[in-house]
């Protein structure tokens, strides 16, 4: 009985996470053209397990020798045995421009809605400067630092910093490192770690880590595997500080 319960729980976790297709890499060429990549997935399970889920994702990028626009969006919804296990919408806009061959400035906007984590809307504005440690056609590695201002709105009141709140606005530092590597003609790998230490009050910190491997099957189709981890030292009462997700999927690109 215990083995059956363990297997059932593992199946539930797999079904809930499998369709959450995370972004593969958009083709990056410094020619000023807009390029995009889209993902979609769904699953339904009946019988001993009643579960269903769906997801959508999009990446749009425009790159020149001097600047870069990057827009991303994703949505996930999942239910298991009558409970909503995922209801998440996210969007990011990033603009960066080279100041010198190695230094660049950037500005970004992040939006997040996550109902199971009681987050009605998180809006984060950030800007700063960065340094191109490596900048080659098949390999890049950047370091960046700046300031961010984050505005959290909760679906229900939360105990944050010893105070019951329905919203929480705070300033943060923004520290990040990011790399992109073309391993072979058909395989690429990227990763990014961003740390947001609070500077307005307390010792709170958020971290966001994403890593992805993409293997092209055709010019438009690619297999992807992505690891994502989120940490929030002040998630609210009854909510976990860590969220980790490993995902495999198929993506369609338009160059």
C-alpha positions in Angstrom: 0.0 0.0 0.0 2.8 2.4 0.9 4.6 1.6 -2.4 1.4 2.3 -4.3 0.9 5.6 -2.6 4.5 6.6 -3.3 4.1 5.8 -7.0 0.8 7.6 -7.2 2.3 10.8 -5.7 5.2 10.6 -8.1 2.8 10.3 -11.0 0.9 13.3 -9.8 4.1 15.4 -9.6 5.2 14.3 -13.1 1.8 15.0 -14.6 1.6 18.4 -13.0 5.1 19.5 -14.1 5.5 17.9 -17.5 3.5 20.3 -19.6 5.0 23.4 -18.1 7.2 24.0 -21.1 10.0 26.4 -20.3 11.7 28.5 -23.0 14.3 27.1 -25.3 16.7 29.6 -26.8 15.7 31.9 -29.6 18.1 32.2 -32.5 20.4 35.1 -31.7 21.8 37.0 -34.7 22.9 40.7 -34.5 21.1 41.7 -37.7 18.2 43.7 -36.2 15.5 41.2 -37.1 12.8 40.1 -34.7 12.8 36.4 -34.0 10.4 34.3 -31.9 9.9 30.9 -30.3 6.6 29.5 -29.0 5.8 26.5 -26.8 2.6 24.7 -25.9 1.6 21.6 -24.1 -1.3 19.8 -22.4 -2.0 16.5 -20.6 -5.1 14.7 -19.2 -5.1 11.7 -16.8 -8.2 9.8 -15.7 -8.8 6.7 -13.6 -6.9 6.4 -10.3 -5.5 9.9 -11.0 -7.7 12.8 -12.1 -5.3 15.5 -13.5 -5.2 17.9 -16.3 -2.8 20.7 -17.2 -2.0 23.2 -20.0 0.8 25.7 -20.7 1.8 28.3 -23.2 5.1 30.1 -23.6 6.7 32.8 -25.9 10.1 34.4 -26.5 10.7 37.3 -28.8 14.1 38.9 -29.4 15.7 41.6 -31.5 19.5 41.8 -31.5 21.9 44.2 -33.1 25.6 44.8 -32.6 24.8 47.6 -30.1 21.6 46.7 -28.3 19.1 43.9 -27.5 15.3 43.6 -26.9 14.0 40.5 -25.2 10.4 39.8 -24.4 9.1 36.6 -22.7 5.8 35.3 -21.5 4.4 32.1 -20.0 1.2 30.7 -18.6 0.6 27.5 -16.7 -2.6 25.9 -15.3 -3.0 22.5 -13.7 -5.5 20.6 -11.6 -5.0 17.3 -9.7 -7.8 15.5 -7.9 -10.0 18.6 -7.8 -7.2 20.9 -6.5 -5.6 23.7 -8.5 -1.8 23.0 -8.4 -0.7 25.6 -10.9 -2.2 28.9 -12.0 0.6 31.2 -13.1 1.1 34.0 -15.6 4.5 35.7 -16.1 6.0 38.2 -18.4 9.4 39.9 -18.8 10.7 42.8 -20.9 14.4 43.6 -21.1 16.3 46.2 -23.0 20.1 46.5 -22.9 22.5 48.7 -24.9 26.3 48.7 -25.1 28.0 51.8 -23.7 31.5 50.7 -24.7 32.6 47.4 -26.3 32.5 45.7 -22.8 30.1 47.8 -20.6 26.4 48.0 -21.2 23.3 49.5 -19.5 19.9 47.7 -19.1 16.4 48.2 -17.9 13.8 45.5 -17.2 10.2 44.9 -16.2 9.0 41.7 -14.6 5.3 40.7 -14.0 4.1 37.7 -12.1 0.7 36.3 -11.1 0.8 33.0 -9.0 -2.5 32.1 -7.4 -1.4 29.0 -5.5 1.3 31.1 -3.8 -1.3 33.8 -3.1 0.4 36.3 -5.3 -2.1 38.5 -7.1 0.5 40.5 -8.9 4.3 41.1 -8.5 5.6 44.1 -10.5 9.4 44.6 -10.5 11.2 47.4 -12.2 15.0 47.3 -12.4 18.0 49.0 -14.1 21.7 49.1 -13.9 25.0 48.4 -15.7 26.7 45.2 -16.8 30.0 43.9 -18.1 30.7 41.6 -21.0 33.2 39.1 -19.6 33.0 37.1 -22.8 31.3 38.2 -26.0 31.7 35.8 -29.0 29.3 34.6 -31.6 29.0 31.1 -29.9 29.7 32.1 -26.3 28.7 35.0 -24.0 29.1 35.6 -20.3 27.8 38.8 -18.6 27.9 40.2 -15.1 25.4 43.0 -14.1 24.4 45.0 -11.1 21.7 47.6 -10.3 18.6 48.5 -8.3 15.1 47.1 -8.5 11.8 48.2 -7.0 9.3 45.4 -6.4 5.5 45.8 -5.7 3.7 42.7 -4.4 0.0 42.4 -4.2 -1.5 39.5 -2.3 -4.9 37.7 -2.9 -5.2 37.4 0.9 -3.5 39.4 3.7 -0.1 38.0 4.7 2.2 38.4 7.7 5.3 40.1 6.2 8.0 41.7 8.3 5.9 41.3 11.5 3.0 43.2 9.9 -0.2 42.0 8.3 -0.3 43.3 4.7 -2.3 43.1 1.5 0.6 44.6 -0.4 4.3 45.0 0.1 6.6 47.5 -1.8 10.3 47.3 -1.3 13.6 48.3 -2.9 16.2 45.6 -3.8 19.7 45.3 -5.1 19.9 43.4 -8.4 23.0 41.2 -8.9 23.1 38.8 -11.9 25.3 36.6 -14.0 24.3 35.1 -17.3 25.9 32.9 -20.0 24.9 31.5 -23.4 27.0 28.7 -25.1 26.6 27.0 -28.4 28.0 23.6 -27.7 27.6 22.1 -31.2 25.7 23.2 -34.4 22.5 21.7 -32.9 23.0 22.0 -29.2 23.0 25.1 -27.0 23.0 25.8 -23.3 22.1 28.9 -21.3 21.8 29.8 -17.6 21.1 32.9 -15.5 21.2 33.6 -11.8 19.7 36.8 -10.3 19.9 37.7 -6.6 17.6 40.4 -5.1 18.8 41.4 -1.6 16.3 43.8 0.1 17.7 47.2 0.9 14.5 48.9 2.2 14.1 46.9 5.4 15.0 43.6 7.0 17.3 41.0 5.6 15.0 39.5 2.9 16.4 38.1 -0.3 15.0 36.6 -3.5 16.9 34.5 -6.0 15.9 33.3 -9.5 17.9 30.7 -11.3 17.1 29.3 -14.8 19.2 26.8 -16.9 18.2 25.3 -20.2 19.6 22.9 -22.8 18.2 22.9 -26.3 18.8 20.3 -29.0 17.5 21.2 -32.5 15.7 18.4 -34.4 14.9 20.6 -37.4 15.3 24.3 -38.3 12.1 25.0 -36.4 11.7 22.2 -33.9 13.9 21.6 -30.8 13.9 19.4 -27.8 14.4 21.3 -24.5 15.3 20.5 -20.9 15.1 23.3 -18.3 15.8 23.6 -14.6 14.3 26.5 -12.7 14.6 27.4 -9.0 13.0 30.2 -7.1 13.8 31.2 -3.5 11.9 33.9 -1.4 12.9 34.4 2.2 9.6 36.1 2.9 6.9 34.0 1.1 4.1 34.6 3.5 2.5 32.4 6.2 2.0 28.8 5.2 4.0 29.1 1.9 7.3 27.4 1.1 10.5 29.4 0.5 11.7 27.2 -2.4 10.2 26.2 -5.7 12.1 23.9 -8.1 11.0 22.6 -11.5 12.7 20.4 -14.0 10.9 20.3 -17.4 11.3 18.7 -20.8 9.4 19.8 -23.9 9.3 20.6 -27.6 9.5 24.2 -29.0 8.7 25.8 -32.3 10.8 28.7 -33.5 10.3 31.4 -36.2 13.4 33.0 -37.6 
